[in-house]
Amino acid sequence: MPLSPGTRLGPNQVTGESGVAKVHQDRDTELDRVVAPGQAASRTAPGSRMWSRHLARAVVISTGVIGVAWGALWAAERAAPKPRVTLETSAQRQAIFRREDVRPTLTAPSADAREFFFTRAIYSGGGRYWSRWGTDFPKADRQFLTILERLVDIDAYERENAVRLDDPSIRKFPFLYALEVGSMYMTEPEVKGLRDYLLAGGFLMIDDFWGTWEWENFEAEIRRVLPEYQIVEVPLDHPIFNTVYHIEEIVQVPAINNAQGGRTWEADGVEPHVRGIFDEDGRLMVIINWNTDIGDAWEWAESPYYPLRYSTFAIEITVNIIVYAMSH
């Protein structure tokens, strides 16, 4: 007989809309946190520990790794017992890093339980001949996932995962990434879908929009979604800047075309900001990276023409954001 969503099969499994998903129990709060398709992630109770016990064990990282040359980072995985994509052969390098060899797919991922999906938001609006939601897609997504696999011991889906904001399945994925939101114009179903997602415990990372005009447009759009919540600066002593790496300053990350020219900003976006929207319990629902282009740093991390300082910061802060999102 088919099992309805939410049926518990045992101490480590629960059924959902897409099958059976792993459940990791936080012994300190006795909350079950689902971090895979089939069930929305549980919200951490006020006063509970910042880290779930599972993620505290799962993050296996050397703080010195990311500061060394990228070649050493990839070479360190050559002896790994399971097959991994590396930069050691020309064919593998093309398959991951060459834009023309990376073909995107919008096919839904397998219903098999995975701990993490890098999920990109598909929204309305954008340029006349293209949609801004797809900027850097899918190379940036895949390349970041390749790096994440080497830095954090997490069972991540290795391909891109783009989902419309008005798609009910979006609630299967606790982490959502949206960029180029300065030209976002959401439909009413998209507004409702994003609101329901965030209030159910989802987390949204915003990136790659610049200057006053784009800020004003995005602010108007996000206020349609969460009109009762304020947008505030996220202070550097917030836990999101210390979950794995200790972030001491907000570095402005330029697009690759600006990275070599000295000027790191676009439009009038001279100063980078990290802003956020918190719910009534103090949970960070939305993190807003304004006047910066973190995604370009993932996309061009392997390029000798892209400065290591920017790619290092972009990867460090994104790892922090993901670990925070998956443990709160």
C-alpha positions in Angstrom: 0.0 0.0 0.0 1.5 3.4 -0.9 2.7 5.4 2.0 1.6 9.0 2.5 4.2 11.8 2.7 5.6 12.2 6.2 5.2 8.5 7.2 8.2 7.5 9.3 9.8 4.2 8.3 12.5 4.1 11.0 14.9 6.2 12.9 16.7 7.4 9.8 14.0 7.5 7.0 10.8 9.3 6.2 8.6 9.3 3.1 8.0 12.3 1.0 6.5 13.4 -2.2 9.6 12.1 -4.1 10.4 8.9 -2.2 12.4 8.1 0.9 14.7 10.8 2.4 17.3 10.6 5.1 16.6 12.2 8.4 19.3 13.4 10.7 18.2 13.9 14.3 19.6 16.7 16.4 19.9 15.1 19.8 20.2 18.4 21.5 16.8 19.7 20.3 15.2 16.4 19.4 14.1 17.8 16.1 14.2 15.8 12.9 15.8 17.8 10.2 15.2 16.6 6.6 17.9 17.7 4.2 16.8 15.9 1.0 13.9 15.8 -1.4 10.6 14.7 -0.1 10.3 16.8 3.0 10.9 20.5 3.9 13.8 21.1 6.2 12.8 21.5 9.9 13.4 24.9 11.5 15.8 25.0 14.4 14.1 25.8 17.7 15.1 29.0 19.5 18.0 28.4 21.8 19.2 25.2 20.1 22.8 24.8 19.1 23.9 26.6 15.9 25.2 23.3 14.3 23.2 20.2 14.0 25.2 17.3 15.2 25.2 15.8 11.7 26.7 18.8 10.0 29.2 19.3 12.8 30.5 15.9 12.0 30.1 16.4 8.3 32.2 19.5 7.8 35.7 18.1 7.3 37.9 20.9 6.2 41.3 22.4 6.4 41.3 26.1 6.7 44.6 26.3 4.8 43.4 24.4 1.8 41.6 27.2 0.1 44.5 29.7 0.4 46.9 27.5 -1.6 47.2 27.3 -5.4 44.2 25.8 -7.1 46.4 23.1 -8.7 47.2 21.7 -5.3 43.6 21.7 -4.3 42.6 19.4 -7.2 45.7 17.3 -7.0 45.0 16.4 -3.4 42.1 14.3 -4.5 43.9 12.0 -6.9 44.3 9.2 -4.4 40.6 9.3 -3.3 39.1 5.7 -3.3 35.9 6.8 -5.2 36.0 8.2 -8.7 36.0 12.0 -8.7 36.1 14.6 -11.5 39.5 16.4 -11.3 41.5 18.8 -13.4 44.1 16.3 -14.2 43.1 15.4 -17.7 42.2 17.5 -20.7 38.9 15.7 -21.3 37.8 16.1 -17.7 38.8 19.8 -17.7 36.6 20.4 -20.8 33.7 18.5 -19.3 33.6 20.7 -16.2 35.1 24.1 -17.1 34.5 24.8 -20.9 31.3 26.7 -21.4 30.7 25.2 -24.8 31.0 21.7 -23.4 28.6 22.2 -20.5 25.0 21.8 -21.6 22.4 22.7 -19.1 19.4 20.6 -18.2 16.1 21.5 -16.6 15.2 17.9 -16.0 14.2 17.2 -12.4 16.9 15.3 -10.5 16.4 11.8 -9.3 14.1 11.2 -6.4 17.0 9.4 -4.6 17.7 11.1 -1.3 20.7 13.5 -1.4 21.9 15.7 1.4 22.2 18.9 -0.7 21.0 20.3 -4.0 22.4 23.5 -5.3 19.1 24.9 -6.5 18.8 27.9 -8.8 15.6 30.0 -8.9 13.9 30.5 -12.2 12.0 33.8 -12.1 10.3 36.2 -14.6 11.9 39.3 -15.9 15.3 40.0 -17.4 16.7 41.1 -20.7 14.8 41.3 -24.0 16.5 38.3 -25.5 17.5 36.2 -22.5 16.5 35.5 -18.9 18.8 36.9 -16.3 18.2 34.0 -13.9 20.4 31.8 -16.2 23.5 34.0 -16.0 26.6 31.8 -15.7 24.4 28.7 -15.9 25.2 25.9 -15.6 29.0 26.2 -15.5 29.1 28.2 -12.2 26.8 25.8 -10.5 28.7 22.7 -11.5 32.1 24.1 -10.9 31.1 25.3 -7.4 29.7 21.8 -6.6 33.0 20.3 -7.7 34.8 22.6 -5.2 32.2 22.0 -2.5 32.7 18.3 -2.7 36.4 18.7 -1.9 35.8 21.1 1.0 32.8 19.6 2.8 31.9 16.0 3.4 28.3 16.3 2.1 26.4 14.1 -0.3 25.6 16.8 -2.9 23.8 16.3 -6.2 26.5 17.0 -8.7 24.5 18.7 -11.4 22.5 21.9 -11.8 19.0 22.0 -10.4 16.9 25.0 -11.6 13.4 25.3 -10.3 10.6 27.8 -11.0 9.5 29.9 -8.0 5.9 28.9 -8.7 6.7 25.1 -8.8 5.4 23.4 -5.7 8.5 21.1 -5.7 10.7 24.0 -4.7 9.9 23.2 -1.1 11.9 20.0 -1.4 15.1 22.0 -1.6 16.1 24.0 1.5 18.7 26.1 -0.3 17.9 28.5 -3.2 20.2 30.8 -5.2 19.0 33.7 -7.3 21.1 36.3 -9.2 20.8 39.3 -11.5 17.7 40.2 -9.5 18.0 43.9 -10.5 15.7 43.1 -13.4 13.4 40.6 -11.6 9.7 41.1 -12.2 7.9 38.2 -10.5 4.4 37.0 -11.4 1.9 36.7 -8.6 2.2 32.9 -8.5 6.0 33.3 -8.2 5.6 35.8 -5.3 3.3 33.4 -3.5 5.6 30.4 -4.2 8.7 32.2 -2.9 6.8 33.5 0.2 5.5 30.0 1.1 9.0 28.6 0.6 10.7 31.0 2.9 8.1 30.9 5.6 8.2 27.1 5.5 11.9 27.2 6.4 13.6 27.7 3.0 16.7 29.8 2.6 17.4 32.3 -0.3 20.9 33.5 -1.4 20.9 36.6 -3.6 23.9 37.6 -5.7 25.2 39.6 -8.7 23.2 42.9 -8.9 24.7 46.4 -8.8 24.0 50.0 -8.1 21.0 52.0 -6.9 18.6 51.3 -9.7 18.9 47.5 -9.4 18.7 47.7 -5.6 15.5 49.7 -5.8 13.9 47.2 -8.2 14.9 44.2 -6.1 13.8 45.8 -2.9 10.3 46.4 -4.4 10.1 42.8 -5.6 11.2 41.2 -2.3 8.8 43.5 -0.4 6.0 41.9 -2.4 7.2 38.6 -1.0 7.9 39.5 2.6 6.2 42.9 3.3 6.2 42.5 7.0 10.0 41.9 7.4 12.8 44.5 7.3 16.0 44.4 5.3 19.0 45.0 7.5 22.8 44.8 7.3 24.2 41.5 8.5 27.0 42.3 11.0 30.3 40.5 10.7 29.8 38.9 14.1 26.7 37.0 12.9 27.3 33.2 12.9 27.0 33.0 9.1 30.4 34.6 8.8 32.0 32.0 11.1 30.3 28.6 10.5 33.4 27.2 8.7 35.6 30.1 7.7 36.2 33.2 9.7 35.2 36.1 7.4 36.7 39.4 8.7 35.8 41.7 5.8 33.3 41.8 2.9 35.4 41.6 -0.3 33.8 43.0 -3.4 34.0 40.2 -6.0 34.2 41.5 -9.6 33.1 39.9 -12.8 36.0 38.5 -14.8 36.1 41.4 -17.2 36.8 43.8 -14.3 39.0 41.6 -12.3 42.2 42.6 -14.1 41.4 46.2 -14.6 41.6 47.5 -11.0 38.0 48.7 -11.0 35.9 46.1 -9.2 32.4 47.7 -9.2 29.7 48.2 -11.8 27.2 51.1 -12.2 27.4 53.1 -8.9 27.8 50.0 -6.8 31.2 51.0 -5.3 30.7 49.5 -1.8 29.7 45.8 -1.3 27.0 45.0 1.2 25.7 41.8 2.8 22.1 42.4 3.9 19.5 40.0 5.2 15.9 39.4 6.1 15.2 37.7 9.5 12.0 36.1 10.7 10.4 36.8 14.0 12.6 34.1 15.7 15.8 35.6 14.4 16.3 33.0 11.6 18.0 34.4 8.6 15.7 33.6 5.6 17.4 35.7 2.9 21.0 36.8 2.5 21.5 39.6 -0.1 25.0 40.0 -1.6 24.7 43.4 -3.3 27.4 45.2 -5.4 29.3 41.9 -5.9 29.4 38.9 -8.3 30.1 35.8 -6.2 28.9 33.5 -9.0 31.5 34.7 -11.5 34.2 33.8 -9.0 33.0 30.2 -9.0 32.7 30.2 -12.7 36.3 31.4 -13.3 38.0 30.0 -10.2 40.3 27.8 -12.3 41.3 30.7 -14.7 44.9 32.1 -14.2 43.4 35.5 -15.2 41.0 35.6 -12.3 42.7 36.7 -9.0 42.8 34.1 -6.3 41.8 36.7 -3.7 38.3 37.0 -5.2 37.7 33.3 -5.8 38.9 32.4 -2.4 36.5 34.8 -0.7 33.6 33.8 -2.9 34.1 30.1 -2.1 34.6 30.7 1.6 31.5 32.8 2.1 29.4 30.5 0.1 30.5 27.4 2.0 29.6 29.4 5.2 26.2 30.3 3.8 25.3 26.8 2.8 26.4 25.2 6.1 24.4 27.9 7.9 21.3 27.3 5.7 21.4 23.6 6.1 21.8 23.7 9.9 19.2 26.3 10.8 
